[in-house]
Amino acid sequence: MSTSPPDNLLDWLQDAHAMEQQAEHMLKAQSARLEHYPDLKARIEQHIQQKQTQKTLLEECISRLGGSPSLMKDIAGQLAAFGQAVSGMTMTDEVVKGAMAGYVFENLEIASYTVLIEAAREAGDTDTQSVCEQILEQETAMSAWLLEHLPGVTKNFLLRSATPGATAKV
């Protein structure tokens, strides 16, 4: 069975919507626990706002193609985010591993939007292509920010963990 570029585009947009749901849930859980890393918390809060706008933009693209977000994909993404949040709470170095996981997830998003841009181009959907290019810029900026700040988060964690009575985890 063959699938047309618009059909693939719609399917991948639904995947991206679920990915954004997952990212938003993971970021909210991480932000809610951060106490001693104000720069990281502020940047995560900013990115949560971007995620909410991204989901709306994706919903508009999906609707324009005659679809709707996939409830099953969205639920799967939320469950994955919940699992990650719960496992993070058990780590003594949660902030470092959370920042690393965030960087990895941003790069997954970068790859996804790169694919979506090409799929939209092939489907002749310039509106979706433009939306995905806009989101790609935001994901690339967040990835770069995390990479730049990983050493500082790590240093802060190490200093706090070596200080008696200080909480380093979050």
For each residue, the residues with C-beta under 8 A, 3 or more apart:
1:
2:
3: 7 8
4: 7 8 123
5: 8 9 119 122 123
6: 9 10 65 123 125
7: 3 4 10 11
8: 3 4 5 11 12 119 123
9: 5 6 12 13 65 116 119 120 122 123 125 128
10: 6 7 13 14 62 65 66 67
11: 7 8 14 15
12: 8 9 15 16 112 115 116 119
13: 9 10 16 17 58 61 62 65 67 116 128
14: 10 11 17 18 62 67 69 70 73
15: 11 12 18 19 70 73 112
16: 12 13 19 20 58 112 113 116
17: 13 14 20 21 55 58 59 62 69 70 73 74
18: 14 15 21 22 69 70 73 74 76 77
19: 15 16 22 23 77 108 109 112
20: 16 17 23 24 51 54 55 58
21: 17 18 24 25 55 74 77 78 81
22: 18 19 25 26 77 78 80 81
23: 19 20 26 27 51 81 105 109
24: 20 21 27 28 48 51 52 55 81
25: 21 22 28 29 77 78 81 82 85
26: 22 23 29 30 81 84 85 101 102 105
27: 23 24 30 31 44 47 48 51 102
28: 24 25 31 32 48
29: 25 26 32 33 81 82 84 85 88
30: 26 27 33 34 44 85 88 98 102
31: 27 28 34 41 44 45 48
32: 28 29
33: 29 30 88 89 94 170
34: 30 31 37 40 41 44 95 170
35: 167 170
36: 95 156 160 166 167 168 170
37: 34 40 41 95 153 156 170
38: 41 42
39: 42 43 149 152
40: 34 37 43 44 95 99 149 153
41: 31 34 37 38 44 45
42: 38 39 45 46
43: 39 40 46 47 142 145 149
44: 27 30 31 34 40 41 47 48 102
45: 31 41 42 48 49
46: 42 43 49 50
47: 27 43 44 50 51 138 142
48: 24 27 28 31 44 45 51 52
49: 45 46 52 53
50: 46 47 53 54 138 142
51: 20 23 24 27 47 48 54 55
52: 24 48 49 55 56
53: 49 50 56 57
54: 20 50 51 57 58 135 138
55: 17 20 21 24 51 52 58 59
56: 52 53 59 60
57: 53 54 60 61 131 134 135
58: 13 16 17 20 54 55 61 62 69 131 135
59: 17 55 56 62 63 69
60: 56 57 63 64 131
61: 13 57 58 64 65 125 127 128 131
62: 10 13 14 17 58 59 65 67 68 69
63: 59 60 66 67 68
64: 60 61 125 127 128
65: 6 9 10 13 61 62 125 128
66: 10 63
67: 10 13 14 62 63
68: 62 63
69: 14 17 18 58 59 62 73 74
70: 14 15 17 18 73 74
71: 74 75
72: 75 76
73: 14 15 17 18 69 70 76 77
74: 17 18 21 69 70 71 77 78
75: 71 72 78 79
76: 18 72 73 79 80
77: 18 19 21 22 25 73 74 80 81
78: 21 22 25 74 75 81 82
79: 75 76 82 83
80: 22 76 77 83 84
81: 21 22 23 24 25 26 29 77 78 84 85
82: 25 29 78 79 85 86
83: 79 80 86 87
84: 26 29 80 81 87 88 101
85: 25 26 29 30 81 82 88 89
86: 82 83 89 90
87: 83 84 90 91
88: 29 30 33 84 85 91 94 97 98
89: 33 85 86 94
90: 86 87
91: 87 88 94 97 169
92: 161 168 169
93: 96 97 157 161 168 169
94: 33 88 89 91 97 98 169 170
95: 34 36 37 40 98 99 153 157 168 169 170
96: 93 99 100 153 154 157
97: 88 91 93 94 100 101
98: 30 88 94 95 101 102
99: 40 95 96 102 103 146 149 150 153
100: 96 97 103 104 150
101: 26 84 97 98 104 105
102: 26 27 30 44 98 99 105 106 142 146
103: 99 100 106 107 143 146 147 150
104: 100 101 107 108
105: 23 26 101 102 108 109
106: 102 103 109 110 139 142 143 146
107: 103 104 110 111 143
108: 19 104 105 111 112
109: 19 23 105 106 112 113 135 139
110: 106 107 113 114 136 139 140 143
111: 107 108 114 115
112: 12 15 16 19 108 109 115 116
113: 16 109 110 116 117 132 133 135 136 139
114: 110 111 117 118 136
115: 12 111 112 118 119
116: 9 12 13 16 112 113 119 120 128 132
117: 113 114 120 121 129 132 133 136
118: 114 115 121 122
119: 5 8 9 12 115 116 122 123
120: 9 116 117 123 125 126 128 129 132
121: 117 118 124 129
122: 5 9 118 119
123: 4 5 6 8 9 119 120 128
124: 121
125: 6 9 61 64 65 120 128 129
126: 120 129 130
127: 61 64 130 131
128: 9 13 61 64 65 116 120 123 125 131 132
129: 117 120 121 125 126 132 133
130: 126 127 133 134
131: 57 58 60 61 127 128 134 135
132: 113 116 117 120 128 129 135 136
133: 113 117 129 130 136 137
134: 57 130 131 137 138
135: 54 57 58 109 113 131 132 138 139
136: 110 113 114 117 132 133 139 140
137: 133 134 140 141
138: 47 50 54 134 135 141 142
139: 106 109 110 113 135 136 142 143
140: 110 136 137 143 144
141: 137 138 144 145
142: 43 47 50 102 106 138 139 145 146
143: 103 106 107 110 139 140 146 147
144: 140 141 147 148
145: 43 141 142 148 149
146: 99 102 103 106 142 143 149 150
147: 103 143 144 150
148: 144 145
149: 39 40 43 99 145 146 152 153
150: 99 100 103 146 147 153 154
151: 154 155
152: 39 149 155 156
153: 37 40 95 96 99 149 150 156 157
154: 96 150 151 157 158
155: 151 152 158 159
156: 36 37 152 153 159 160
157: 93 95 96 153 154 160 161 168
158: 154 155 161 162 168
159: 155 156 162 163
160: 36 156 157 163 166 167 168
161: 92 93 157 158 166 168
162: 158 159
163: 159 160 166 168
164:
165:
166: 36 160 161 163
167: 35 36 160 170
168: 36 92 93 95 157 158 160 161 163
169: 91 92 93 94 95
170: 33 34 35 36 37 94 95 167
